[in-house]
Amino acid sequence: MIGNRVVVIGAGLAGVSAALAAKAVGLRPLVLDRSAAIGSSWRARYDRLRLNTSRPFSHLPDTRFPKGTPLYPTRDQLVAHLDRHAREGGIDLQLGTRADRIHRHDDTWEVATSAGEIRSPHVVVATGYENEPYIPDWRGRDRFAGLLVHSSQYQNARPFEGQRVVVVGSGSSGMEIAYDLVEGGAVEVRLASRTPPNIVVRANYGPVPSDVLDGTLMRLPIRVGDWLSRIAQRSDTGDLSEYGLPFPEERIFARIQRIGASPTIVDREVIVAIKAHRFEVVAAVDSLDVTGVILADGRRLEPDAVICATGYRRGLEALVGHLGVLDEFGVPRRLGADAAAPGLRFVGYVPGPRTLKHMGTEARAAVKAIARESAGKVFGTSGTLDPAPP
């Protein structure tokens, strides 16, 4: 045993992946999370959520989902999978503990937490790229008298029955929430779209899940992958221009490479609902006032509620921004096995197809690098993490 000398910050999919990978190479990880529950961000997602990646590409390292799990696991099935394996022997959990700041102290790191200082020569930051909900600072936002919430606060359509709702954002969450609202009895639903999305239907091609093909296309030259994916899009969705969703000029893999933006992945029933005009796609939100939403084309809407599926920020600045390890967008400059600073690594900050599988691969690479660096070294006298001196 190498000993307990790695701190993992975050008990979501990336953090639990890192902990399991660490355990597999003889490390004894300590996992910190500000929430009192494993996978808290997943637990809070909307009820109808299913994974965009199929079961074989969505599990934790060296694990499998239980027999009988559907091809595309649900939110609750993923949470149960996370919770079960995070509590395996050899993993120390310290939940309800907020990591505030990481400092270098001689040859170790000090993690300042809400429960005191924790010292370790190796820290893996795995708080996720969907860490802090983001709502744009629209003009008049503070004046709007209706309900204005982020999609992370949306559970189901029951509170919106009989209401007029604007959903902002045409990513996977925005489209699925819009569909959930019309299914759940909202009287009028509009989807405000700023950038036309690349839409991919969650489906199988014969016995092959679509994300298997996506992984194959990712290995091709971008121009070839984009050409083939556009053929599939035309077959799966058809031209949605008359419904407010034209094909974007920048295609799937070019956009992934440029800004790391994943395509919008939805069930076929969402496309059917769009074509049936069950919800309307409108222009982007420009501003708000007391009773209305003003769109970029000048149109005015008067909804009862606005649900913002407008993404997240990584929120790493307070934790590590002073260390010079983030780029101008707040993204870690180095990931996985490549240490951002001696003993400091980041796992789980690359969006895109097969994100969950990539997290596992990245976690394994990171902890193997830690194990190599730790071989033959002894920290402390107990084989466990030494608390920082008072």
C-alpha positions as CSV (number, residue, x, y, z in Angstrom):
1,M,0.0,0.0,0.0
2,I,1.3,3.4,-0.9
3,G,-0.9,5.0,1.8
4,N,-3.6,7.6,2.1
5,R,-2.0,10.7,0.5
6,V,-4.4,12.0,-2.2
7,V,-7.3,14.4,-1.7
8,V,-10.1,14.4,-4.2
9,I,-12.3,17.5,-4.3
10,G,-15.7,16.6,-5.6
11,A,-18.0,13.6,-5.1
12,G,-19.7,13.6,-8.4
13,L,-18.9,11.4,-11.4
14,A,-15.4,12.8,-11.9
15,G,-14.5,12.6,-8.3
16,V,-15.8,9.1,-7.6
17,S,-14.0,8.0,-10.8
18,A,-10.8,9.4,-9.5
19,A,-11.3,7.8,-6.1
20,L,-12.0,4.3,-7.6
21,A,-9.0,4.7,-9.9
22,A,-6.8,5.7,-6.9
23,K,-8.0,2.8,-4.8
24,A,-7.2,0.4,-7.7
25,V,-3.5,1.5,-7.8
26,G,-3.1,1.2,-4.0
27,L,-3.8,4.8,-3.0
28,R,-6.3,5.5,-0.2
29,P,-8.2,8.6,-1.4
30,L,-10.0,11.1,0.8
31,V,-13.0,12.6,-1.1
32,L,-14.4,16.0,0.0
33,D,-17.7,17.5,-1.2
34,R,-19.6,20.5,0.0
35,S,-22.9,18.6,-0.3
36,A,-24.1,16.1,2.3
37,A,-24.8,13.6,-0.6
38,I,-22.8,11.8,-3.3
39,G,-23.6,13.1,-6.8
40,S,-25.5,16.1,-5.5
41,S,-25.6,17.9,-8.9
42,W,-27.1,14.8,-10.5
43,R,-29.7,14.4,-7.8
44,A,-30.9,17.9,-8.4
45,R,-31.5,17.5,-12.2
46,Y,-35.0,17.2,-13.7
47,D,-37.0,14.0,-13.2
48,R,-37.1,12.9,-16.8
49,L,-33.4,13.1,-17.3
50,R,-31.7,10.2,-19.1
51,L,-28.0,10.0,-19.9
52,N,-27.0,11.0,-23.4
53,T,-24.4,8.2,-23.5
54,S,-25.3,4.5,-23.4
55,R,-24.8,2.2,-20.5
56,P,-21.4,0.7,-21.7
57,F,-19.9,4.2,-21.9
58,S,-21.4,5.7,-18.7
59,H,-20.3,3.6,-15.8
60,L,-17.5,4.3,-13.3
61,P,-14.0,2.8,-13.8
62,D,-13.9,-1.0,-13.6
63,T,-17.6,-1.2,-12.7
64,R,-20.9,-2.0,-14.4
65,F,-24.4,-0.9,-13.9
66,P,-26.7,-3.6,-12.3
67,K,-28.3,-6.1,-14.6
68,G,-31.6,-4.8,-16.0
69,T,-30.4,-1.2,-16.3
70,P,-31.8,0.3,-19.6
71,L,-29.5,1.2,-22.4
72,Y,-29.7,4.9,-21.5
73,P,-29.7,5.0,-17.6
74,T,-31.9,7.4,-15.8
75,R,-30.8,10.1,-13.4
76,D,-31.7,8.0,-10.4
77,Q,-29.9,4.9,-11.7
78,L,-26.7,6.9,-12.2
79,V,-27.0,8.4,-8.7
80,A,-27.5,5.0,-7.2
81,H,-24.4,3.7,-9.2
82,L,-22.3,6.6,-7.9
83,D,-23.5,6.3,-4.3
84,R,-22.9,2.5,-4.2
85,H,-19.3,2.6,-5.4
86,A,-18.3,5.8,-3.6
87,R,-19.0,3.9,-0.3
88,E,-16.7,1.0,-1.1
89,G,-14.0,0.1,1.4
90,G,-10.7,1.9,0.8
91,I,-12.4,5.3,0.1
92,D,-12.7,7.9,2.8
93,L,-15.6,10.3,2.4
94,Q,-15.9,13.6,4.1
95,L,-19.2,15.1,2.9
96,G,-20.6,18.4,3.9
97,T,-17.1,19.9,3.7
98,R,-16.6,22.9,1.4
99,A,-13.1,23.2,-0.1
100,D,-12.4,27.0,-0.2
101,R,-8.8,27.4,-1.3
102,I,-5.7,25.4,-2.1
103,H,-2.2,26.6,-1.1
104,R,1.3,25.3,-1.6
105,H,3.1,24.5,1.7
106,D,6.7,23.3,1.2
107,D,6.3,20.0,-0.7
108,T,2.6,19.5,0.0
109,W,-0.7,21.1,-0.6
110,E,-2.9,22.6,2.0
111,V,-6.7,22.5,1.3
112,A,-8.5,25.1,3.4
113,T,-12.0,23.7,4.0
114,S,-15.0,24.6,6.1
115,A,-13.8,21.8,8.5
116,G,-10.2,23.0,8.8
117,E,-7.0,22.5,6.9
118,I,-6.1,19.2,5.2
119,R,-2.6,18.6,3.9
120,S,-1.5,16.2,1.2
121,P,1.2,16.0,-1.4
122,H,-1.4,15.2,-4.1
123,V,-4.7,16.9,-4.8
124,V,-7.2,16.0,-7.6
125,V,-9.7,18.7,-8.3
126,A,-12.9,17.1,-9.7
127,T,-15.7,19.6,-9.1
128,G,-16.9,19.3,-12.7
129,Y,-17.4,21.7,-15.5
130,E,-21.1,22.1,-14.6
131,N,-20.4,23.5,-11.1
132,E,-22.0,26.9,-10.8
133,P,-25.4,27.6,-12.6
134,Y,-25.2,30.6,-14.9
135,I,-28.0,33.1,-15.8
136,P,-27.1,35.9,-18.2
137,D,-27.2,39.4,-16.8
138,W,-29.9,40.6,-19.1
139,R,-31.0,44.3,-18.9
140,G,-34.0,44.5,-16.6
141,R,-33.5,41.1,-15.2
142,D,-33.9,42.3,-11.6
143,R,-37.2,44.0,-12.5
144,F,-39.0,40.9,-13.8
145,A,-41.9,40.1,-11.5
146,G,-42.5,36.6,-12.7
147,L,-40.5,33.5,-11.7
148,L,-36.9,33.5,-13.1
149,V,-34.9,30.3,-12.3
150,H,-32.0,28.3,-13.7
151,S,-32.8,24.9,-15.2
152,S,-30.8,23.2,-12.3
153,Q,-33.8,24.2,-10.1
154,Y,-36.4,22.6,-12.4
155,Q,-37.6,19.1,-11.4
156,N,-40.9,18.6,-13.3
157,A,-43.8,20.4,-14.9
158,R,-46.3,20.3,-12.0
159,P,-45.6,23.8,-10.7
160,F,-46.1,25.2,-14.2
161,E,-49.4,23.6,-15.1
162,G,-51.6,26.2,-16.8
163,Q,-48.8,28.7,-17.1
164,R,-47.0,30.4,-19.9
165,V,-43.3,29.6,-19.8
166,V,-40.2,30.7,-21.8
167,V,-37.3,28.3,-21.7
168,V,-34.0,29.9,-22.6
169,G,-31.4,27.8,-24.3
170,S,-31.6,25.1,-27.1
171,G,-29.2,22.6,-25.6
172,S,-30.3,19.2,-24.4
173,S,-31.7,20.4,-21.1
174,G,-33.6,23.3,-22.7
175,M,-35.3,21.2,-25.3
176,E,-36.1,18.4,-22.9
177,I,-37.6,20.8,-20.3
178,A,-39.7,22.5,-23.0
179,Y,-41.0,19.1,-24.0
180,D,-41.6,18.1,-20.4
181,L,-43.6,21.3,-19.8
182,V,-46.0,20.8,-22.7
183,E,-46.4,17.2,-21.7
184,G,-47.1,18.3,-18.1
185,G,-49.8,20.8,-18.8
186,A,-48.1,24.2,-19.4
187,V,-50.5,26.2,-21.5
188,E,-47.9,27.9,-23.6
189,V,-44.2,27.1,-24.1
190,R,-41.6,29.1,-26.0
191,L,-38.0,28.0,-26.5
192,A,-35.6,31.0,-26.9
193,S,-32.6,30.0,-29.1
194,R,-29.5,32.2,-29.5
195,T,-27.4,29.8,-31.6
196,P,-28.9,27.1,-33.8
197,P,-27.9,23.8,-32.2
198,N,-26.5,20.7,-33.8
199,I,-29.3,18.2,-32.9
200,V,-28.6,14.5,-32.5
201,V,-31.4,12.0,-31.8
202,R,-30.8,9.6,-29.0
203,A,-31.3,6.3,-30.8
204,N,-29.9,3.0,-31.9
205,Y,-28.8,2.1,-35.4
206,G,-29.8,-1.5,-35.4
207,P,-28.1,-3.0,-32.3
208,V,-25.6,-0.1,-32.1
209,P,-26.2,2.9,-29.8
210,S,-25.7,6.2,-31.5
211,D,-22.8,7.2,-29.1
212,V,-20.8,4.2,-30.4
213,L,-21.0,5.8,-33.8
214,D,-20.2,9.2,-32.3
215,G,-17.0,7.8,-30.8
216,T,-16.0,6.3,-34.2
217,L,-16.6,9.7,-35.9
218,M,-14.5,11.5,-33.3
219,R,-11.5,9.5,-34.5
220,L,-11.9,10.6,-38.1
221,P,-10.7,13.9,-39.6
222,I,-13.1,16.7,-38.5
223,R,-14.2,17.4,-42.0
224,V,-15.1,13.8,-42.6
225,G,-16.8,13.3,-39.3
226,D,-18.9,16.5,-39.8
227,W,-19.9,15.4,-43.3
228,L,-21.1,12.0,-42.1
229,S,-22.8,13.4,-39.0
230,R,-24.7,16.0,-41.2
231,I,-26.0,13.1,-43.3
232,A,-27.3,11.4,-40.2
233,Q,-28.8,14.7,-38.9
234,R,-30.8,15.1,-42.2
235,S,-32.0,11.6,-41.9
236,D,-32.9,11.7,-38.2
237,T,-34.4,15.2,-37.9
238,G,-34.9,16.6,-41.3
239,D,-34.6,20.3,-42.0
240,L,-36.1,22.2,-39.1
241,S,-35.6,25.7,-40.5
242,E,-39.3,26.4,-40.8
243,Y,-39.6,25.6,-37.0
244,G,-36.8,28.1,-36.1
245,L,-34.0,25.6,-36.0
246,P,-31.9,25.7,-39.2
247,F,-28.8,23.6,-39.5
248,P,-25.9,25.6,-38.1
249,E,-23.1,26.5,-40.4
250,E,-20.5,25.2,-37.9
251,R,-21.0,21.5,-37.6
252,I,-20.7,19.1,-34.6
253,F,-17.0,18.2,-34.5
254,A,-15.8,21.6,-35.6
255,R,-17.7,23.2,-32.8
256,I,-16.5,20.6,-30.3
257,Q,-12.9,21.3,-31.3
258,R,-13.3,25.1,-31.2
259,I,-15.2,25.7,-28.0
260,G,-15.9,22.2,-26.5
261,A,-19.7,22.5,-27.1
262,S,-21.5,19.2,-27.2
263,P,-24.4,18.7,-29.7
264,T,-28.0,18.8,-28.4
265,I,-29.1,15.2,-27.8
266,V,-32.8,14.5,-27.5
267,D,-35.3,11.8,-27.8
268,R,-37.1,11.5,-31.1
269,E,-40.4,12.5,-29.4
270,V,-39.0,16.0,-28.9
271,I,-38.5,16.4,-32.7
272,V,-42.0,15.2,-33.2
273,A,-43.3,17.8,-30.7
274,I,-41.4,20.6,-32.5
275,K,-42.8,19.6,-35.9
276,A,-46.3,19.5,-34.3
277,H,-45.8,23.1,-33.0
278,R,-46.4,21.9,-29.5
279,F,-43.8,24.5,-28.4
280,E,-42.5,27.4,-30.4
281,V,-38.9,28.2,-31.1
282,V,-38.3,32.0,-30.8
283,A,-35.3,34.4,-31.0
284,A,-32.8,34.9,-28.2
285,V,-33.7,36.9,-25.1
286,D,-32.5,40.5,-25.3
287,S,-33.9,42.0,-22.1
288,L,-36.6,41.8,-19.5
289,D,-39.0,44.3,-17.8
290,V,-41.6,44.0,-15.0
291,T,-44.0,41.8,-17.0
292,G,-42.2,40.8,-20.2
293,V,-39.4,39.3,-22.1
294,I,-38.1,41.2,-25.1
295,L,-36.5,39.1,-27.8
296,A,-33.6,40.0,-30.1
297,D,-36.0,40.5,-33.0
298,G,-38.1,43.0,-31.0
299,R,-40.9,40.6,-30.2
300,R,-42.3,40.9,-26.7
301,L,-43.6,37.9,-24.6
302,E,-45.4,38.0,-21.3
303,P,-44.7,34.7,-19.6
304,D,-45.5,33.6,-16.0
305,A,-42.0,32.0,-15.7
306,V,-38.6,32.0,-17.4
307,I,-36.5,28.9,-17.0
308,C,-32.8,29.4,-18.0
309,A,-31.1,26.4,-19.5
310,T,-28.1,28.7,-20.0
311,G,-25.3,26.5,-18.8
312,Y,-22.8,26.6,-16.0
313,R,-19.5,28.0,-15.0
314,R,-16.7,25.9,-13.6
315,G,-16.2,28.2,-10.6
316,L,-12.6,27.4,-10.0
317,E,-11.2,30.9,-9.5
318,A,-11.7,31.1,-5.7
319,L,-10.2,27.6,-5.2
320,V,-7.2,27.8,-7.5
321,G,-7.3,31.1,-9.4
322,H,-4.3,32.4,-7.5
323,L,-2.1,29.5,-8.6
324,G,-1.9,30.5,-12.3
325,V,-3.3,27.1,-13.5
326,L,-6.4,28.5,-15.3
327,D,-6.7,30.0,-18.7
328,E,-8.6,33.2,-19.5
329,F,-11.9,31.3,-19.6
330,G,-11.4,29.7,-16.2
331,V,-10.5,26.3,-17.6
332,P,-7.6,24.3,-16.3
333,R,-4.5,24.7,-18.6
334,R,-3.5,21.0,-18.0
335,L,-5.8,18.0,-17.4
336,G,-5.6,14.4,-16.3
337,A,-2.1,12.9,-16.0
338,D,-0.5,16.2,-16.9
339,A,0.0,18.0,-13.6
340,A,-1.1,21.7,-13.5
341,A,1.5,22.2,-10.7
342,P,3.5,19.5,-8.9
343,G,1.0,17.2,-7.2
344,L,-2.1,19.1,-8.5
345,R,-4.3,17.6,-11.2
346,F,-7.7,18.3,-12.7
347,V,-10.2,15.6,-13.8
348,G,-13.6,16.1,-15.5
349,Y,-13.4,19.4,-17.3
350,V,-13.7,18.3,-20.9
351,P,-17.3,18.4,-22.3
352,G,-18.2,16.6,-25.5
353,P,-19.5,13.2,-26.7
354,R,-18.7,10.3,-24.3
355,T,-17.9,12.7,-21.5
356,L,-18.6,10.1,-18.8
357,K,-16.3,7.5,-20.3
358,H,-13.6,10.2,-20.9
359,M,-13.7,11.1,-17.1
360,G,-12.9,7.5,-16.2
361,T,-10.0,7.3,-18.7
362,E,-8.7,10.7,-17.5
363,A,-9.0,9.6,-13.8
364,R,-7.0,6.4,-14.4
365,A,-4.3,8.4,-16.1
366,A,-4.1,11.0,-13.3
367,V,-3.9,8.5,-10.4
368,K,-1.3,6.3,-12.2
369,A,0.8,9.4,-12.6
370,I,0.3,10.1,-8.9
371,A,1.3,6.5,-8.0
372,R,4.5,6.8,-10.1
373,E,5.4,10.1,-8.4
374,S,4.7,8.7,-5.0
375,A,6.6,5.4,-5.3
376,G,9.2,5.1,-2.6
377,K,8.2,8.3,-0.8
378,V,6.9,8.4,2.8
379,F,4.7,11.3,4.0
380,G,4.0,11.5,7.7
381,T,4.3,8.6,10.2
382,S,0.8,7.1,10.2
383,G,0.3,6.3,6.5
384,T,-2.6,8.7,6.5
385,L,-3.1,12.3,5.6
386,D,-1.4,14.6,8.1
387,P,-3.5,17.5,9.3
388,A,-2.0,20.8,8.9
389,P,-0.4,22.3,12.1
390,P,-2.5,24.8,14.0
